[in-house]
Amino acid sequence: VQLQAFGGGSVQPGGSLRLSCLASGFSINYYTIGWFRQAPGKEREGVSCINFGDGGTYVADSVKGRFTISRDNAKNTFYLQMSSLKPDDTAVYYCARDRVDWGQGTLVTVSS
């Protein structure tokens, strides 16, 4: 099982980024997949996920209306589209399967 996160970078407030998580060794169709983030000095927090059981989507209140999770089953990849970024969104973003298997993290920095 491997998860590889891509797409982080530096962006100005109000900007957009799309994170990608390429999964291998399993099919994302059959697991809960999601994005988490950890800002400096803070605990890791859930950002958004797609539940395997009912296909429902969870989105943290702090990013609701700005971030969208999606997936491409054919590419075995899922995404986090982030828009209207704020300095508070600065963090290392991790993708995960069932909160058990984790990608390596990708840094997002929002700063003017």
N, C-alpha and C positions, 0 to 999 in steps of 0.2 A: 504494500500500500504506500502510495506516495502522493503528496499534494504539493504543487508548486505554485506559489503566488507571484503574480507579475503586475506591473502597472503603477506602482507607487512613484512618487516624485514630489517636486516642489511646485506649488501653485499659489496664485494670489487669492485673497478672499473673494468669494463670488465665482470662482472658477470651478472647473469640472475635471474629474478623472474617472477612468474606468479600471477597476481591478479585475484581474482574471485569475482563476484557480484551475489549473490543469490537474485532473485526477488520473491516476494510473493504478492498476492492480485491483480495481473494483469498479462497479458501475454506479454512477451517481444516482441512477434511477431508484436504487433500493436502500438509500440511506438518507438520514437528515443531514443536510449540508448547510454550512453557514459561515458568516463572517464575524470576527471578533476584533477588538482593538485594545491596545494598551498604551495609554499616554504616559509620559515620564512621571514617575512618582505615584501613579495610580494603579488600581487593580485592573485586570483584564475584564472587559465587559462585552456582552453580546450586542451586535449591531443589527444583524438580520439573518434569518435562516428560512429554509424551506423544509417543512416537516414531511417525512416520508409517509407517515400514516395517512394523513388526510390531504396532503399537498398544500396545506395552509402555509401562509407566510407570516412570520413575525418580524416586526420592525420596531426598533427601540424608539421611544418617544423623542429622544434627542435628535434623531435623523429623519423622523417621519416627514414625508413630503419632499425630502431632498435626496434620499438614497433609495435605490431600487435594486433588489436582488433578482437575478434571472439565471437560467441555465440553458445549455445546449447539450441535450443528451447525445446527439450524434458525435459531438466533439468531446464528450465526457468532461465538459468544462462548465464552471459556473462563474458568475460575474457579480460585481457590485458597481453599479453606476452611481457616482456621487456628483451632485451638483450643488450650487450655492454653498460652496465650502466655506467654513468658518475657521478661524485660528484654533478654536476648541476641538476641531476634528483632527488636529495634528496628533498622530499616534503611529505605532506599528500595527498594521492590519494583518490578521491571520485568517486563513481559511481552515475549515475543520470538517471532519466527518464524525458525527455523533459525539462531538466534544471529546473524542478519544484520540483520533489521529489528526495531526496538525501540520500545516505547511510551515515554511521557514519564516514567514513574515515579510511584509514589504512596507517601507516607511513612506508615510504621507505627511508632508509638511505644508501647512497653510500659513503663509506669511506675506506681508507686503514689503 
